[in-house]
């Protein structure tokens, strides 16, 4: 049989001074083996009343609902940030905390106005539905502290950004003095409303050093890997190059890296997906970009390495990483598309050639005179001339259309405005549905697709810098270029940030339509 016996030893301690103290583990020797307990850490603060505390037996404890002063430092809210001096794009953890004196019974919230974080890209950290209050020492005083909200902030501008004060109205129970026998008979406790307001918080944002080439906006600590779907394909087969960026920081705001592929590859729009999570340590996860292309001709090709530069705020410097290069062997496939197109074109030409020559009729035709002949009359020559002129015009138009159809780039140039307008209409539909992310995505597709078609630049090679450079070469007004940059920046940040409301989206849509119209007027073919 086994017998268990427990002994408890209770020590009453009294601190002689303030500070943080550690009570070392207690130990006991059993059968020659030393067994230790856990250690304890105790924070000793000043007496809240500023006077010596009375003995435990005489100390008066506040009863629930007892009237307690709500002013001063007994009840307040504050915004706590883990850092106030950062680089542009560096993540900050902002925590909204409610501080209450242990003797103040907070029973609920009547109105809550949380901070708006203007000048930041934001992502909320998931919080439990129930607010848990824990004891915490702040300014040498013990409070019941509840965490209301946590948010990850990314400053998007340089200089000092001020997070304006916010307020909330709380429901607090207080005992009221009875005015009659019936008041005294009942509880005499009432719930009152009190409004508290935070103080402003200032964030000092430093600009990044001069940006090197291949920098795509990443601020944090990242790694990059890549994977090619196949190293040997046939002509016109689809090949996928998957690029994965992982780490912590503003991973959602990183632009798609540029990829340099051989000129005879057909390149499609890259597809980007992200899988990120916001925790108390910030935002971390992965962003995957898939580049799809088709080699048109056989041969051996080299898929060059993709350089990737990001800024690490911990070291205050840019870090350069790169993917490996890949060898791609392309063999000729059966039924090559280019050959099929040429064969179809020749077959059509032969059919047309067979139709424009009639067989010579044999035998002796019978000719006879009519009483009236139309030939030689003024009406005949007018009709003949008009028909000939119409035929010539039709031939000119047909040949022009044929040349344009043969030139796919020219066709995309001519249809660029029509396609962009259709995408803007889609954005309008998403705006009416309050679909914030799809609305901004549609505007981005409208502008990037328009510039790609209008300036014959593959989407994979089109970015902010190349767009600005080509727009200047087309003699587009600087004000229009600045409007375009503002629209793109706003859409990039707003796809994942909280929506600015219907008025902001209406203004953005109006500005996008106006900028697109000015593009069409100023960009020359």
LUMGU-695401 format. One line per 3 residues: their letters; for each residue x, y, z of C-alpha. Coordinates in pm, whole numbers, plus 32768, in hexadecimal, padded with zeros to 4 digits. Each point is the difference from the previous one (the first is absolute). Layout:
BEGIN
A) X Y Z ~ ...
END
This chain:
BEGIN
XXX) 8000 8000 8000 ~ 8063 8168 7FC6 ~ 7FBC 811B 80EF
XXX) 800B 8170 7F9D ~ 8039 810B 8106 ~ 800A 8176 7FBB
XXX) 8083 811A 80DA ~ 7FBC 8172 7FC5 ~ 80D6 8119 8089
XXX) 7F74 8161 7FF2 ~ 80E2 8132 801D ~ 7F7E 8161 802B
XXX) 80E9 80F9 7F5C ~ 8008 8179 8008 ~ 80C7 80C8 7F03
XXX) 80E8 810A 808A ~ 8037 80BA 7EB9 ~ 7F82 801A 7E9B
XXX) 8086 7F41 7ED8 ~ 8001 7EAC 7F59 ~ 8060 7ED8 80DA
XXX) 802A 7E8E 7FC3 ~ 7FBC 7EFA 810B ~ 80EA 7EE1 7FBA
XXX) 7F7D 7E99 7FF9 ~ 7FCF 7F44 8144 ~ 80B9 7EB4 8013
XXX) 7FE7 7EBC 80C2 ~ 80D8 7ECB 800C ~ 7F4F 7EB1 7FDB
XXX) 80C8 7EBE 8001 ~ 8137 80BE 7FA2 ~ 7F53 80B6 7EDE
XXX) 7FCA 8178 7FFE ~ 7EA4 8069 7F8D ~ 7FBB 8171 7FB8
XXX) 7EC2 80CC 7FDB ~ 7FC6 8112 7F03 ~ 807E 8164 802F
XXX) 7F20 8132 8022 ~ 8024 8163 7F7D ~ 7F58 8118 80C2
XXX) 7FDB 816D 7F9B ~ 7FEB 80EE 812A ~ 7F67 8156 7FB6
XXX) 7FBB 813B 80C5 ~ 7ED4 8017 80E4 ~ 7EE9 808D 7F26
XXX) 7F82 80EB 810F ~ 815B 8085 803E ~ 7FEE 7F97 816E
XXX) 8063 7ED1 80C8 ~ 7F0C 7EE0 7FCB ~ 7F3E 7F98 8139
XXX) 8024 7E9E 8081 ~ 7F4A 7EF4 7F3E ~ 7EF4 7FD6 8109
XXX) 7FAA 8172 7FFC ~ 801B 8042 7E8A ~ 7EB5 806E 7F68
XXX) 7FA8 7F5A 7EB6 ~ 7F1B 80AC 7F06 ~ 7EBB 7F48 7FCF
XXX) 7F6F 7FBC 7EA8 ~ 7F3E 812B 7F89 ~ 809B 80E7 8105
XXX) 802E 8164 7F84 ~ 8162 8029 7F7D ~ 8096 8137 7F62
XXX) 8005 7FCD 7E86 ~ 80E6 8125 7FBE ~ 8178 801C 8004
XXX) 80B7 7EBA 7FBC ~ 7EF3 7F15 8080 ~ 7F69 7FB5 7EAA
XXX) 809E 8047 7EAD ~ 805D 7F70 7EAC ~ 814A 8012 7F49
XXX) 8099 7F8F 7EBA ~ 813E 7F3A 803C ~ 80F9 7FD6 7EE2
XXX) 8131 7F22 800F ~ 80D9 8102 7F4D ~ 7FE5 8171 7FA8
XXX) 8135 802F 7F25 ~ 7FE8 7F2D 7EC5 ~ 8050 7FF6 7E8D
XXX) 7EF4 8033 7EF9 ~ 7F56 7EAF 7FD0 ~ 807E 7F6B 8148
XXX) 7EF2 7F4F 80C7 ~ 7F84 8084 8150 ~ 7F20 7F4A 80F9
XXX) 7EF3 80EB 8086 ~ 7F30 7F8F 812D ~ 7ECA 80AF 8087
XXX) 7FF2 7FCF 817B ~ 7EFA 8059 8104 ~ 8086 8049 8160
XXX) 7F15 7FF6 8129 ~ 8037 801B 8176 ~ 7FB6 7EAA 809C
XXX) 7EE5 80A4 80C7 ~ 7F4E 8084 7EC9 ~ 7F06 7EFF 7F7A
XXX) 7FED 8033 7E86 ~ 7ECA 7F47 7F86 ~ 7FFC 804D 7E8D
XXX) 8035 80EB 7EDB ~ 7F04 80FA 7F7B ~ 80C6 8099 7EE0
XXX) 815A 7FA8 7F7E ~ 80CA 80D3 7F0A ~ 8149 7F55 7FB2
XXX) 812B 80B1 7F5C ~ 7FFC 8030 7E85 ~ 817A 7FE6 7FB7
XXX) 8011 80F9 7EE1 ~ 8149 7FE4 7F42 ~ 8024 7E8C 804B
XXX) 7FB1 7EBC 7F50 ~ 7F59 7F2A 810C ~ 7FA7 7E99 804A
XXX) 7F40 7F99 8137 ~ 8076 7EEA 80E6 ~ 7EEF 7F07 8054
XXX) 7F87 802D 8166 ~ 7F1B 7F2E 80DF ~ 7E96 806F 8011
XXX) 800B 8019 817C ~ 80DF 8110 8093 ~ 80D7 7F73 8118
XXX) 807B 80ED 810F ~ 814F 7FBB 80A4 ~ 80C5 80B5 810A
XXX) 8115 80DA 7F7B ~ 80EA 8101 8097 ~ 8006 814E 7F4C
XXX) 80B0 8135 808B ~ 8039 7F4D 814D ~ 7E90 7FB4 8027
XXX) 7F2F 7EC4 7FE2 ~ 7EE3 7FFE 7F04 ~ 7F0B 7F0C 7F6C
XXX) 8064 800E 7E90 ~ 7F34 7F83 7EDA ~ 8086 7FE9 7E9C
XXX) 7EF5 807E 7F10 ~ 80B2 7FE8 7EB2 ~ 8152 7FB6 7F63
XXX) 8065 807E 7EA9 ~ 8139 7FE6 7F2B ~ 805D 8152 7F67
XXX) 80DF 8049 7ED5 ~ 8050 8175 7FD7 ~ 7FE3 806F 7E95
XXX) 8096 815D 8018 ~ 8132 80A6 8094 ~ 800C 80F3 8122
XXX) 7F31 800D 813D ~ 7EAE 7F52 7FED ~ 7F09 8051 8115
XXX) 7EFE 7EFE 8067 ~ 7EE4 80DD 8075 ~ 7F4E 7FCD 814F
XXX) 7ED7 7F14 800A ~ 7EED 7FDA 8101 ~ 7F05 7F0B 808C
XXX) 7ED9 800A 80EE ~ 7FFC 7EFC 8116 ~ 7EEF 7F81 80E7
XXX) 806D 8009 816E ~ 7F3D 7F9A 8136 ~ 7FFC 80F2 8127
XXX) 7F47 8002 814A ~ 7F21 812D 8037 ~ 7FA3 8095 8151
XXX) 7E9C 7F96 8062 ~ 7F07 811D 8014 ~ 7EE7 7F3B 80A5
XXX) 7FAF 7EBE 80B1 ~ 7F9E 7F5A 7EB5 ~ 814B 8063 7F5E
XXX) 80BA 7F64 8122 ~ 7F27 7EC9 7FEA ~ 806E 7FC5 7E9A
XXX) 8168 7FE2 7F8E ~ 8043 8173 7FCC ~ 80ED 7FAC 7EDE
XXX) 7FE1 80A7 7EAF ~ 80BA 7FDF 7EB7 ~ 8095 8142 7F7F
XXX) 80A9 805B 7EB8 ~ 8159 8097 7FFA ~ 80C8 8066 7ECD
XXX) 817A 7FDF 7FF8 ~ 80F1 807D 7EF4 ~ 8160 7F93 7FAC
XXX) 812F 80DC 7FC3 ~ 809D 8023 7EA4 ~ 8122 7F20 7F9E
XXX) 811A 807A 7F20 ~ 80C4 7F17 7F1A ~ 8148 807A 7F6C
XXX) 8030 7F65 7EA7 ~ 8155 8004 7F56 ~ 8022 7FE8 7E87
XXX) 80B2 7ED6 7F67 ~ 815F 802B 7F72 ~ 801F 8028 7E84
XXX) 7F52 7ED5 7F69 ~ 80D4 7F14 7F2B ~ 7F8D 7F49 7ECA
XXX) 7F1B 7ED4 802E ~ 7F5F 8095 8138 ~ 7E8A 7FB8 8004
XXX) 7F91 80A6 8143 ~ 804D 7EEE 80FF ~ 8052 8073 8163
XXX) 8047 7EED 80FA ~ 80C0 7EB9 7FF4 ~ 7FB8 7F1E 7ED7
XXX) 8078 7ED4 7F3E ~ 7FBD 7FA3 7E95 ~ 7FE4 7EAE 7F55
XXX) 7F96 7F95 7EA3 ~ 7F8B 7ECB 7F46 ~ 7FE2 7FB7 7E8A
XXX) 7EE1 7F1A 7F9F ~ 80CE 7F45 7EFA ~ 815D 8010 7F6D
XXX) 7FA1 7F5E 7EB1 ~ 7ECA 805E 7F3A ~ 7F80 800C 7E9D
XXX) 7FB7 813D 7F41 ~ 7EC7 80BB 8070 ~ 7FED 7F3B 8145
XXX) 7FB7 80D0 8134 ~ 811B 8023 80FD ~ 7FD3 808A 8160
XXX) 8110 80A4 80CD ~ 7F8D 8012 816A ~ 80A3 8107 80DE
XXX) 7FC6 7FF3 817A ~ 8057 8120 80EA ~ 7FF1 7FA4 8170
XXX) 804D 80B7 8143 ~ 7F78 8113 80DE ~ 7FB5 8169 7FA4
XXX) 7F29 80B3 7EFF ~ 7FEA 7EC8 7F2A ~ 7EB0 805D 7F67
XXX) 8088 814B 7F7F ~ 8123 7F65 7F43 ~ 7FDB 8031 7E89
XXX) 8030 7EDD 7F10 ~ 8173 7FDF 7FA6 ~ 8056 802C 7E93
XXX) 8066 7ED1 7F34 ~ 80D5 8019 7EC6 ~ 7F9E 7EF4 7F03
XXX) 806A 7FC8 7E96 ~ 7F4A 80E1 7F0B ~ 7F5E 7EE0 7F41
XXX) 7F4A 7F84 8137 ~ 7E8F 8050 8021 ~ 7FDF 8092 8161
XXX) 7EB8 8018 80C0 ~ 7F99 80CF 812B ~ 809A 7F7D 8143
XXX) 7F12 7F80 810C ~ 804F 8059 816A ~ 7F6D 7F65 813B
XXX) 805E 8039 816A ~ 7FDA 7F3A 8140 ~ 8050 80E2 8126
XXX) 7FA4 8008 816F ~ 7FFD 8123 80F3 ~ 806F 7FAE 8164
XXX) 8088 80BD 8128 ~ 8157 7FEE 7F5C ~ 7F89 80A0 7EBC
XXX) 7FA9 7F7F 7EA5 ~ 80AC 7ECF 7F6F ~ 7FB7 7F05 7EF0
XXX) 803A 7FC7 7E8F ~ 7FB3 80A6 7EB4 ~ 8000 7F25 7ECA
XXX) 801C 808A 7E9D ~ 7FCB 7F19 7ED7 ~ 8090 806B 7EB0
XXX) 7F63 7F49 7ED8 ~ 80A7 8001 7EAA ~ 800F 7F37 7EBC
XXX) 813A 7FC7 7F2E ~ 7FAB 8022 7E8D ~ 813B 7F6A 7F68
XXX) 80DA 7ED7 804B ~ 8158 8027 809A ~ 80B8 801A 814A
XXX) 7FAF 812E 80D7 ~ 8079 808A 814B ~ 7EFF 8085 80F6
XXX) 80D1 8107 80B3 ~ 8011 8028 8178 ~ 7F09 80F3 809E
XXX) 80AB 80FA 80E7 ~ 7F37 8072 812D ~ 8064 8123 80E0
XXX) 7F53 805C 8147 ~ 8048 80F0 811C ~ 8048 7F6D 8158
XXX) 7FAF 8104 810E ~ 80BF 7F37 8105 ~ 8148 803E 7F47
XXX) 7F97 8143 7F53 ~ 8079 7F7F 7EAF ~ 7F89 7F5D 7EBF
XXX) 8027 7E87 7FDE ~ 8030 7F62 7EA9 ~ 7F87 7E9E 7FBD
XXX) 7FCB 7F40 7EBF ~ 7F63 7EC6 7F70 ~ 80CC 7F06 7F36
XXX) 7FF9 8002 7E85 ~ 7F5F 7EE1 7F41 ~ 804C 7F52 7EB6
XXX) 7ED1 7FC0 7F24 ~ 8010 7F0E 7EDC ~ 7EED 8034 7EFC
XXX) 7FBE 7EFC 7EF5 ~ 7F21 8029 7ED2 ~ 7E9F 7F8A 803E
XXX) 7F11 7F5B 7F0C ~ 7F15 80E8 7F47 ~ 80C8 813A 8043
XXX) 7F14 8126 8024 ~ 80C4 80EE 7F22 ~ 8002 7F00 7EE3
XXX) 7E8C 7FC2 802A ~ 7FB6 8172 7FE8 ~ 80CE 8025 7EC1
XXX) 7F5C 7ECC 7F67 ~ 7EA6 8089 8044 ~ 8060 814F 7F6C
XXX) 807F 7F60 7EBC ~ 7EC7 7F26 7FDF ~ 7F20 8131 8018
XXX) 80CF 80B6 7EFB ~ 7FD9 7EDB 7F10 ~ 7E88 7FFC 8032
XXX) 7FE8 8173 7FB8 ~ 80DA 7FDA 7ECE ~ 7F19 7EF1 7F7B
XXX) 7ED2 80DD 8025 ~ 807C 8137 7F4A ~ 8035 7F55 7EA9
XXX) 7ED8 7F75 7F3E ~ 8011 7EF4 7EF6 ~ 7FF7 806D 7E92
XXX) 7EB1 7FB3 7F69 ~ 801B 7F2F 7EC6 ~ 7F1B 8000 7ED0
XXX) 7F5F 8117 7F35 ~ 7F49 80F1 80E1 ~ 7EC5 80A3 7F79
XXX) 8001 817E 8004 ~ 7ED1 80D5 7FC8 ~ 7FB3 8174 800A
XXX) 7F15 8095 80FE ~ 7F1D 8120 7FC4 ~ 80B1 80CB 810E
XXX) 8164 7FDE 807D ~ 807D 8088 814C ~ 816A 7FEF 7F8F
XXX) 809B 8151 7FAC ~ 7F01 80D5 80B1 ~ 8064 8103 810B
XXX) 7F51 7F2F 8106 ~ 80D5 7ED7 7F96 ~ 8144 80C1 8029
XXX) 7F90 8090 814F ~ 7FA4 7EAA 8084 ~ 813E 7F6A 7F75
XXX) 80D9 810E 809B ~ 7F50 7FEC 8151 ~ 8017 7E86 8008
XXX) 8170 800A 7FA3 ~ 8048 8103 810F ~ 7F42 7F34 8104
XXX) 80BF 7EC9 7F99 ~ 814D 80B4 8022 ~ 7FA0 807D 815B
XXX) 7F97 7EA4 806C ~ 814B 7F73 7F85 ~ 80C2 8109 80C2
XXX) 7F3A 7FC0 813F ~ 8022 7E89 7FD8 ~ 8178 8014 7FD1
XXX) 8023 80E9 812B ~ 7F35 7F11 80D7 ~ 80D2 7EDD 7F84
XXX) 8142 80B5 805E ~ 7F74 805B 8154 ~ 7F8C 7E9D 8042
XXX) 8159 7F85 7FA6 ~ 8096 80F0 80FA ~ 7F7C 7F8A 8152
XXX) 80B1 8117 80B9 ~ 7F50 8107 7F2E ~ 7EB2 7F56 803F
XXX) 803D 8003 8177 ~ 8060 816E 7FE3 ~ 7EBA 8058 7F54
XXX) 7F2A 7F33 80F1 ~ 80B7 806E 813C ~ 7F0D 8114 805A
XXX) 7ECD 7F28 7FC0 ~ 8089 7EE6 80DD ~ 8061 80F5 8112
XXX) 7EA4 809C 7FFD ~ 7F64 7EA8 8024 ~ 80DB 7FBA 8130
XXX) 7FA3 814E 809A ~ 7E92 7FA1 7FD7 ~ 804E 7EC0 80BF
XXX) 809F 80D4 8111 ~ 7EC1 80D1 800F ~ 7F33 7EC3 802D
XXX) 80E3 7F89 811A ~ 7FE9 8158 80A2 ~ 7E83 7FEB 8005
XXX) 801F 7EA6 80A1 ~ 80ED 808E 810D ~ 8108 7F04 7F93
XXX) 8130 80CC 8065 ~ 8114 7F12 7F93 ~ 7F65 7FAA 7EAD
XXX) 7FBA 8173 7FBC ~ 816C 8067 802C ~ 807B 7EC9 7F48
XXX) 7F29 8057 7ED0 ~ 808A 8164 7FF2 ~ 8164 7F7B 800F
XXX) 7FB9 7F0B 7EE5 ~ 7F67 8118 7F31 ~ 8135 80DE 8017
XXX) 810E 7EF5 7FE6 ~ 7F4B 7F54 7EE2 ~ 7FCF 814C 7F4A
XXX) 8170 8060 801A ~ 806F 7EA1 7F9B ~ 7F29 8006 7EC5
XXX) 803E 816D 7FAE ~ 817A 7FF5 8023 ~ 8036 7E93 7F93
XXX) 80A6 7F9A 8147 ~ 7FC5 7EA9 8099 ~ 7F4D 8015 814E
XXX) 8116 7F37 80A4 ~ 80F7 8113 7FA0 ~ 7F1C 8121 805B
XXX) 802D 80AB 8150 ~ 7FE8 815A 8092 ~ 8159 8072 7F8C
XXX) 7FE4 7F7B 7E9C ~ 7E9E 808D 7FE1 ~ 806E 815D 806A
XXX) 812C 7FF3 7F15 ~ 7F2E 7F98 7ED4 ~ 7EF0 80FF 804E
XXX) 8105 8114 8001 ~ 8084 7F83 7EB1 ~ 7E9C 801F 7F7B
XXX) 7FFE 816E 8078 ~ 7EEB 7FC4 80FB ~ 7FCC 8125 80EC
XXX) 80AB 7FDF 8155 ~ 7EB9 804C 80B4 ~ 7F57 7EDA 7F52
XXX) 8125 7F1B 8059 ~ 7FEA 806E 816D ~ 7E89 7FB7 8003
XXX) 8047 7EA5 7F73 ~ 8107 7FB9 810C ~ 7F13 8074 8114
XXX) 7EE9 7F20 7F7D ~ 80E4 7ECF 7FED ~ 8090 803D 815C
XXX) 7EA5 8031 8094 ~ 7F7D 7EC0 7F61 ~ 8130 7F32 8067
XXX) 7FD8 8064 816D ~ 7E83 8006 800A ~ 7FCB 7E9E 7F7D
XXX) 8054 7F78 815A ~ 7FD8 8134 80DB ~ 7EB1 8062 809B
XXX) 7F20 80B4 7F07 ~ 7FF4 817B 800C ~ 7E88 8003 7FBE
XXX) 7F23 8033 7ED1 ~ 8064 816D 7FD2 ~ 8171 7FA3 7FE7
XXX) 7FB4 7EED 7F02 ~ 7F25 80EA 7F32 ~ 8115 8103 7FF8
XXX) 8101 7EF8 7F9D ~ 7F1F 7F7F 7EE7 ~ 7FC5 8161 7F7D
XXX) 8176 8044 8004 ~ 8048 7EB5 7F4F ~ 7F0A 804F 7EE7
XXX) 808E 815E 7FD4 ~ 8169 7F84 7FFC ~ 7FAB 7EF0 7F03
XXX) 7F61 8104 7F19 ~ 8132 80E0 801A ~ 80E0 7ED4 7FB6
XXX) 7F3F 7FB9 7EC0 ~ 8022 8169 7F8D ~ 8174 8024 804B
XXX) 8099 7EAB 7FB1 ~ 8065 7FEF 7E92 ~ 8013 7EBD 7F3D
END
